[in-house]
Amino acid sequence: MPRVISDECVKCGTCAGECPVEAITEGADKYEINKDTCIDCGACEANCPSNAISEE
């Protein structure tokens, strides 16, 4: 199941740097995960300092 980023995102960019398939991009208010690209590896969630990433 793809991950999602909540409004708790502080736009630090850590998650984007950890994604092996580059499924995470910077949005207007927070980073966003492309559900079609996400391989559900969990690397982004494990490294998010604000705990803003979870399974959908």
HTML snippet that shows the backbone in 3Dmol.js (N, CA, C, O; Angstrom):
<script src="https://3Dmol.org/build/3Dmol-min.js"></script>
<div id="view" style="width:600px;height:400px;position:relative"></div>
<script>
const pdb = `
ATOM      1  N   MET A   1       0.850  -1.171   0.000  1.00  0.00           N
ATOM      2  CA  MET A   1       0.000   0.000   0.000  1.00  0.00           C
ATOM      3  C   MET A   1       0.898   1.237   0.000  1.00  0.00           C
ATOM      4  O   MET A   1       1.801   1.335   0.831  1.00  0.00           O
ATOM      5  N   PRO A   2       0.671   2.176  -0.908  1.00  0.00           N
ATOM      6  CA  PRO A   2       1.505   3.380  -0.959  1.00  0.00           C
ATOM      7  C   PRO A   2       1.401   4.204   0.319  1.00  0.00           C
ATOM      8  O   PRO A   2       0.399   4.148   1.032  1.00  0.00           O
ATOM      9  N   ARG A   3       2.428   4.952   0.588  1.00  0.00           N
ATOM     10  CA  ARG A   3       2.458   5.837   1.746  1.00  0.00           C
ATOM     11  C   ARG A   3       1.805   7.174   1.380  1.00  0.00           C
ATOM     12  O   ARG A   3       1.691   7.513   0.202  1.00  0.00           O
ATOM     13  N   VAL A   4       1.382   7.921   2.386  1.00  0.00           N
ATOM     14  CA  VAL A   4       0.846   9.265   2.197  1.00  0.00           C
ATOM     15  C   VAL A   4       1.545  10.195   3.187  1.00  0.00           C
ATOM     16  O   VAL A   4       2.037   9.758   4.227  1.00  0.00           O
ATOM     17  N   ILE A   5       1.580  11.484   2.847  1.00  0.00           N
ATOM     18  CA  ILE A   5       2.211  12.479   3.699  1.00  0.00           C
ATOM     19  C   ILE A   5       1.120  13.394   4.244  1.00  0.00           C
ATOM     20  O   ILE A   5       0.343  13.972   3.483  1.00  0.00           O
ATOM     21  N   SER A   6       1.071  13.518   5.558  1.00  0.00           N
ATOM     22  CA  SER A   6       0.042  14.326   6.207  1.00  0.00           C
ATOM     23  C   SER A   6       0.452  15.803   6.272  1.00  0.00           C
ATOM     24  O   SER A   6       1.542  16.181   5.842  1.00  0.00           O
ATOM     25  N   ASP A   7      -0.430  16.607   6.809  1.00  0.00           N
ATOM     26  CA  ASP A   7      -0.167  18.037   6.973  1.00  0.00           C
ATOM     27  C   ASP A   7       0.893  18.310   8.034  1.00  0.00           C
ATOM     28  O   ASP A   7       1.296  19.460   8.213  1.00  0.00           O
ATOM     29  N   GLU A   8       1.351  17.286   8.738  1.00  0.00           N
ATOM     30  CA  GLU A   8       2.424  17.440   9.724  1.00  0.00           C
ATOM     31  C   GLU A   8       3.781  17.636   9.046  1.00  0.00           C
ATOM     32  O   GLU A   8       4.769  17.937   9.716  1.00  0.00           O
ATOM     33  N   CYS A   9       3.834  17.469   7.744  1.00  0.00           N
ATOM     34  CA  CYS A   9       5.072  17.616   6.966  1.00  0.00           C
ATOM     35  C   CYS A   9       5.659  19.011   7.171  1.00  0.00           C
ATOM     36  O   CYS A   9       4.952  20.015   7.075  1.00  0.00           O
ATOM     37  N   VAL A  10       6.963  19.059   7.456  1.00  0.00           N
ATOM     38  CA  VAL A  10       7.651  20.339   7.655  1.00  0.00           C
ATOM     39  C   VAL A  10       8.508  20.716   6.438  1.00  0.00           C
ATOM     40  O   VAL A  10       9.310  21.647   6.502  1.00  0.00           O
ATOM     41  N   LYS A  11       8.334  19.998   5.350  1.00  0.00           N
ATOM     42  CA  LYS A  11       9.027  20.254   4.079  1.00  0.00           C
ATOM     43  C   LYS A  11      10.542  20.268   4.218  1.00  0.00           C
ATOM     44  O   LYS A  11      11.213  21.135   3.659  1.00  0.00           O
ATOM     45  N   CYS A  12      11.082  19.308   4.962  1.00  0.00           N
ATOM     46  CA  CYS A  12      12.529  19.240   5.134  1.00  0.00           C
ATOM     47  C   CYS A  12      13.219  18.542   3.956  1.00  0.00           C
ATOM     48  O   CYS A  12      14.403  18.771   3.709  1.00  0.00           O
ATOM     49  N   GLY A  13      12.483  17.692   3.229  1.00  0.00           N
ATOM     50  CA  GLY A  13      13.037  17.010   2.070  1.00  0.00           C
ATOM     51  C   GLY A  13      13.726  15.694   2.353  1.00  0.00           C
ATOM     52  O   GLY A  13      14.205  15.039   1.428  1.00  0.00           O
ATOM     53  N   THR A  14      13.787  15.297   3.601  1.00  0.00           N
ATOM     54  CA  THR A  14      14.458  14.043   3.952  1.00  0.00           C
ATOM     55  C   THR A  14      13.826  12.865   3.222  1.00  0.00           C
ATOM     56  O   THR A  14      14.536  11.993   2.722  1.00  0.00           O
ATOM     57  N   CYS A  15      12.523  12.833   3.158  1.00  0.00           N
ATOM     58  CA  CYS A  15      11.817  11.713   2.529  1.00  0.00           C
ATOM     59  C   CYS A  15      12.168  11.581   1.052  1.00  0.00           C
ATOM     60  O   CYS A  15      12.383  10.473   0.558  1.00  0.00           O
ATOM     61  N   ALA A  16      12.227  12.698   0.354  1.00  0.00           N
ATOM     62  CA  ALA A  16      12.532  12.664  -1.081  1.00  0.00           C
ATOM     63  C   ALA A  16      13.919  12.093  -1.324  1.00  0.00           C
ATOM     64  O   ALA A  16      14.129  11.350  -2.283  1.00  0.00           O
ATOM     65  N   GLY A  17      14.858  12.433  -0.467  1.00  0.00           N
ATOM     66  CA  GLY A  17      16.217  11.926  -0.606  1.00  0.00           C
ATOM     67  C   GLY A  17      16.341  10.435  -0.328  1.00  0.00           C
ATOM     68  O   GLY A  17      17.270   9.788  -0.811  1.00  0.00           O
ATOM     69  N   GLU A  18      15.415   9.886   0.444  1.00  0.00           N
ATOM     70  CA  GLU A  18      15.445   8.469   0.800  1.00  0.00           C
ATOM     71  C   GLU A  18      14.699   7.579  -0.195  1.00  0.00           C
ATOM     72  O   GLU A  18      14.905   6.365  -0.203  1.00  0.00           O
ATOM     73  N   CYS A  19      13.849   8.152  -1.021  1.00  0.00           N
ATOM     74  CA  CYS A  19      13.013   7.352  -1.933  1.00  0.00           C
ATOM     75  C   CYS A  19      13.842   6.785  -3.087  1.00  0.00           C
ATOM     76  O   CYS A  19      14.415   7.548  -3.864  1.00  0.00           O
ATOM     77  N   PRO A  20      13.913   5.444  -3.209  1.00  0.00           N
ATOM     78  CA  PRO A  20      14.733   4.831  -4.255  1.00  0.00           C
ATOM     79  C   PRO A  20      14.142   4.942  -5.659  1.00  0.00           C
ATOM     80  O   PRO A  20      14.844   4.711  -6.644  1.00  0.00           O
ATOM     81  N   VAL A  21      12.858   5.294  -5.761  1.00  0.00           N
ATOM     82  CA  VAL A  21      12.217   5.391  -7.076  1.00  0.00           C
ATOM     83  C   VAL A  21      11.768   6.812  -7.401  1.00  0.00           C
ATOM     84  O   VAL A  21      11.030   7.028  -8.362  1.00  0.00           O
ATOM     85  N   GLU A  22      12.212   7.778  -6.601  1.00  0.00           N
ATOM     86  CA  GLU A  22      11.918   9.196  -6.820  1.00  0.00           C
ATOM     87  C   GLU A  22      10.416   9.466  -6.952  1.00  0.00           C
ATOM     88  O   GLU A  22       9.980  10.203  -7.837  1.00  0.00           O
ATOM     89  N   ALA A  23       9.632   8.855  -6.054  1.00  0.00           N
ATOM     90  CA  ALA A  23       8.181   9.018  -6.075  1.00  0.00           C
ATOM     91  C   ALA A  23       7.717  10.227  -5.279  1.00  0.00           C
ATOM     92  O   ALA A  23       6.523  10.527  -5.256  1.00  0.00           O
ATOM     93  N   ILE A  24       8.640  10.929  -4.625  1.00  0.00           N
ATOM     94  CA  ILE A  24       8.271  12.038  -3.747  1.00  0.00           C
ATOM     95  C   ILE A  24       8.749  13.353  -4.341  1.00  0.00           C
ATOM     96  O   ILE A  24       9.914  13.508  -4.706  1.00  0.00           O
ATOM     97  N   THR A  25       7.814  14.299  -4.428  1.00  0.00           N
ATOM     98  CA  THR A  25       8.133  15.623  -4.949  1.00  0.00           C
ATOM     99  C   THR A  25       7.623  16.698  -3.999  1.00  0.00           C
ATOM    100  O   THR A  25       6.732  16.455  -3.185  1.00  0.00           O
ATOM    101  N   GLU A  26       8.197  17.873  -4.113  1.00  0.00           N
ATOM    102  CA  GLU A  26       7.789  18.991  -3.261  1.00  0.00           C
ATOM    103  C   GLU A  26       6.511  19.614  -3.800  1.00  0.00           C
ATOM    104  O   GLU A  26       6.448  20.020  -4.961  1.00  0.00           O
ATOM    105  N   GLY A  27       5.496  19.684  -2.952  1.00  0.00           N
ATOM    106  CA  GLY A  27       4.245  20.334  -3.309  1.00  0.00           C
ATOM    107  C   GLY A  27       4.208  21.739  -2.754  1.00  0.00           C
ATOM    108  O   GLY A  27       5.202  22.216  -2.207  1.00  0.00           O
ATOM    109  N   ALA A  28       3.084  22.406  -2.885  1.00  0.00           N
ATOM    110  CA  ALA A  28       2.943  23.790  -2.424  1.00  0.00           C
ATOM    111  C   ALA A  28       3.079  23.901  -0.912  1.00  0.00           C
ATOM    112  O   ALA A  28       3.771  24.791  -0.418  1.00  0.00           O
ATOM    113  N   ASP A  29       2.425  23.004  -0.168  1.00  0.00           N
ATOM    114  CA  ASP A  29       2.421  23.085   1.293  1.00  0.00           C
ATOM    115  C   ASP A  29       3.158  21.953   1.980  1.00  0.00           C
ATOM    116  O   ASP A  29       3.509  22.062   3.155  1.00  0.00           O
ATOM    117  N   LYS A  30       3.397  20.863   1.259  1.00  0.00           N
ATOM    118  CA  LYS A  30       4.066  19.693   1.823  1.00  0.00           C
ATOM    119  C   LYS A  30       4.595  18.846   0.679  1.00  0.00           C
ATOM    120  O   LYS A  30       4.280  19.092  -0.485  1.00  0.00           O
ATOM    121  N   TYR A  31       5.397  17.850   1.015  1.00  0.00           N
ATOM    122  CA  TYR A  31       5.862  16.924  -0.013  1.00  0.00           C
ATOM    123  C   TYR A  31       4.719  15.966  -0.349  1.00  0.00           C
ATOM    124  O   TYR A  31       3.833  15.734   0.474  1.00  0.00           O
ATOM    125  N   GLU A  32       4.744  15.411  -1.567  1.00  0.00           N
ATOM    126  CA  GLU A  32       3.684  14.522  -2.023  1.00  0.00           C
ATOM    127  C   GLU A  32       4.287  13.244  -2.589  1.00  0.00           C
ATOM    128  O   GLU A  32       5.375  13.259  -3.165  1.00  0.00           O
ATOM    129  N   ILE A  33       3.566  12.138  -2.419  1.00  0.00           N
ATOM    130  CA  ILE A  33       4.014  10.844  -2.919  1.00  0.00           C
ATOM    131  C   ILE A  33       3.151  10.449  -4.105  1.00  0.00           C
ATOM    132  O   ILE A  33       1.924  10.442  -4.014  1.00  0.00           O
ATOM    133  N   ASN A  34       3.799  10.119  -5.220  1.00  0.00           N
ATOM    134  CA  ASN A  34       3.089   9.637  -6.401  1.00  0.00           C
ATOM    135  C   ASN A  34       2.710   8.179  -6.147  1.00  0.00           C
ATOM    136  O   ASN A  34       3.582   7.312  -6.094  1.00  0.00           O
ATOM    137  N   LYS A  35       1.435   7.911  -5.992  1.00  0.00           N
ATOM    138  CA  LYS A  35       0.958   6.570  -5.656  1.00  0.00           C
ATOM    139  C   LYS A  35       1.260   5.546  -6.743  1.00  0.00           C
ATOM    140  O   LYS A  35       1.401   4.358  -6.452  1.00  0.00           O
ATOM    141  N   ASP A  36       1.362   5.991  -7.984  1.00  0.00           N
ATOM    142  CA  ASP A  36       1.640   5.076  -9.085  1.00  0.00           C
ATOM    143  C   ASP A  36       3.111   4.661  -9.127  1.00  0.00           C
ATOM    144  O   ASP A  36       3.449   3.613  -9.677  1.00  0.00           O
ATOM    145  N   THR A  37       3.970   5.474  -8.551  1.00  0.00           N
ATOM    146  CA  THR A  37       5.403   5.206  -8.570  1.00  0.00           C
ATOM    147  C   THR A  37       5.889   4.533  -7.290  1.00  0.00           C
ATOM    148  O   THR A  37       6.841   3.753  -7.323  1.00  0.00           O
ATOM    149  N   CYS A  38       5.248   4.827  -6.175  1.00  0.00           N
ATOM    150  CA  CYS A  38       5.642   4.303  -4.863  1.00  0.00           C
ATOM    151  C   CYS A  38       5.677   2.767  -4.873  1.00  0.00           C
ATOM    152  O   CYS A  38       4.744   2.116  -5.343  1.00  0.00           O
ATOM    153  N   ILE A  39       6.774   2.204  -4.344  1.00  0.00           N
ATOM    154  CA  ILE A  39       6.908   0.747  -4.282  1.00  0.00           C
ATOM    155  C   ILE A  39       6.698   0.220  -2.866  1.00  0.00           C
ATOM    156  O   ILE A  39       6.951  -0.955  -2.596  1.00  0.00           O
ATOM    157  N   ASP A  40       6.236   1.085  -1.959  1.00  0.00           N
ATOM    158  CA  ASP A  40       5.896   0.695  -0.599  1.00  0.00           C
ATOM    159  C   ASP A  40       7.077   0.093   0.161  1.00  0.00           C
ATOM    160  O   ASP A  40       6.931  -0.895   0.881  1.00  0.00           O
ATOM    161  N   CYS A  41       8.247   0.705  -0.011  1.00  0.00           N
ATOM    162  CA  CYS A  41       9.425   0.181   0.692  1.00  0.00           C
ATOM    163  C   CYS A  41       9.525   0.688   2.129  1.00  0.00           C
ATOM    164  O   CYS A  41      10.155   0.050   2.972  1.00  0.00           O
ATOM    165  N   GLY A  42       8.898   1.846   2.412  1.00  0.00           N
ATOM    166  CA  GLY A  42       8.906   2.391   3.764  1.00  0.00           C
ATOM    167  C   GLY A  42      10.112   3.225   4.131  1.00  0.00           C
ATOM    168  O   GLY A  42      10.204   3.694   5.265  1.00  0.00           O
ATOM    169  N   ALA A  43      11.046   3.428   3.208  1.00  0.00           N
ATOM    170  CA  ALA A  43      12.251   4.203   3.516  1.00  0.00           C
ATOM    171  C   ALA A  43      11.902   5.633   3.914  1.00  0.00           C
ATOM    172  O   ALA A  43      12.520   6.195   4.817  1.00  0.00           O
ATOM    173  N   CYS A  44      10.932   6.211   3.256  1.00  0.00           N
ATOM    174  CA  CYS A  44      10.551   7.591   3.570  1.00  0.00           C
ATOM    175  C   CYS A  44       9.956   7.685   4.968  1.00  0.00           C
ATOM    176  O   CYS A  44      10.300   8.582   5.738  1.00  0.00           O
ATOM    177  N   GLU A  45       9.077   6.770   5.286  1.00  0.00           N
ATOM    178  CA  GLU A  45       8.418   6.781   6.598  1.00  0.00           C
ATOM    179  C   GLU A  45       9.430   6.593   7.726  1.00  0.00           C
ATOM    180  O   GLU A  45       9.339   7.255   8.760  1.00  0.00           O
ATOM    181  N   ALA A  46      10.374   5.708   7.533  1.00  0.00           N
ATOM    182  CA  ALA A  46      11.374   5.418   8.562  1.00  0.00           C
ATOM    183  C   ALA A  46      12.282   6.607   8.834  1.00  0.00           C
ATOM    184  O   ALA A  46      12.850   6.709   9.922  1.00  0.00           O
ATOM    185  N   ASN A  47      12.430   7.503   7.873  1.00  0.00           N
ATOM    186  CA  ASN A  47      13.361   8.619   8.018  1.00  0.00           C
ATOM    187  C   ASN A  47      12.698   9.977   8.215  1.00  0.00           C
ATOM    188  O   ASN A  47      13.397  10.987   8.302  1.00  0.00           O
ATOM    189  N   CYS A  48      11.386  10.030   8.285  1.00  0.00           N
ATOM    190  CA  CYS A  48      10.672  11.302   8.434  1.00  0.00           C
ATOM    191  C   CYS A  48      10.794  11.806   9.876  1.00  0.00           C
ATOM    192  O   CYS A  48      10.310  11.148  10.797  1.00  0.00           O
ATOM    193  N   PRO A  49      11.439  12.970  10.088  1.00  0.00           N
ATOM    194  CA  PRO A  49      11.624  13.474  11.443  1.00  0.00           C
ATOM    195  C   PRO A  49      10.338  13.976  12.108  1.00  0.00           C
ATOM    196  O   PRO A  49      10.287  14.099  13.331  1.00  0.00           O
ATOM    197  N   SER A  50       9.307  14.264  11.319  1.00  0.00           N
ATOM    198  CA  SER A  50       8.056  14.768  11.908  1.00  0.00           C
ATOM    199  C   SER A  50       6.952  13.710  11.932  1.00  0.00           C
ATOM    200  O   SER A  50       5.801  14.010  12.248  1.00  0.00           O
ATOM    201  N   ASN A  51       7.316  12.470  11.595  1.00  0.00           N
ATOM    202  CA  ASN A  51       6.347  11.358  11.586  1.00  0.00           C
ATOM    203  C   ASN A  51       5.092  11.693  10.779  1.00  0.00           C
ATOM    204  O   ASN A  51       3.975  11.374  11.187  1.00  0.00           O
ATOM    205  N   ALA A  52       5.293  12.343   9.627  1.00  0.00           N
ATOM    206  CA  ALA A  52       4.183  12.780   8.782  1.00  0.00           C
ATOM    207  C   ALA A  52       3.808  11.765   7.710  1.00  0.00           C
ATOM    208  O   ALA A  52       2.869  11.996   6.948  1.00  0.00           O
ATOM    209  N   ILE A  53       4.524  10.646   7.636  1.00  0.00           N
ATOM    210  CA  ILE A  53       4.289   9.659   6.585  1.00  0.00           C
ATOM    211  C   ILE A  53       3.725   8.380   7.183  1.00  0.00           C
ATOM    212  O   ILE A  53       4.219   7.880   8.194  1.00  0.00           O
ATOM    213  N   SER A  54       2.683   7.858   6.545  1.00  0.00           N
ATOM    214  CA  SER A  54       2.067   6.615   7.018  1.00  0.00           C
ATOM    215  C   SER A  54       1.462   5.879   5.827  1.00  0.00           C
ATOM    216  O   SER A  54       1.364   6.413   4.722  1.00  0.00           O
ATOM    217  N   GLU A  55       1.063   4.643   6.086  1.00  0.00           N
ATOM    218  CA  GLU A  55       0.367   3.885   5.051  1.00  0.00           C
ATOM    219  C   GLU A  55      -0.999   4.501   4.831  1.00  0.00           C
ATOM    220  O   GLU A  55      -1.627   5.004   5.763  1.00  0.00           O
ATOM    221  N   GLU A  56      -1.444   4.457   3.602  1.00  0.00           N
ATOM    222  CA  GLU A  56      -2.737   5.021   3.241  1.00  0.00           C
ATOM    223  C   GLU A  56      -3.874   4.267   3.871  1.00  0.00           C
ATOM    224  O   GLU A  56      -5.036   4.618   3.665  1.00  0.00           O
TER     225      GLU A  56
END
`;
const viewer = $3Dmol.createViewer("view");
viewer.addModel(pdb, "pdb");
viewer.setStyle({}, {cartoon: {color: "spectrum"}});
viewer.zoomTo();
viewer.render();
</script>
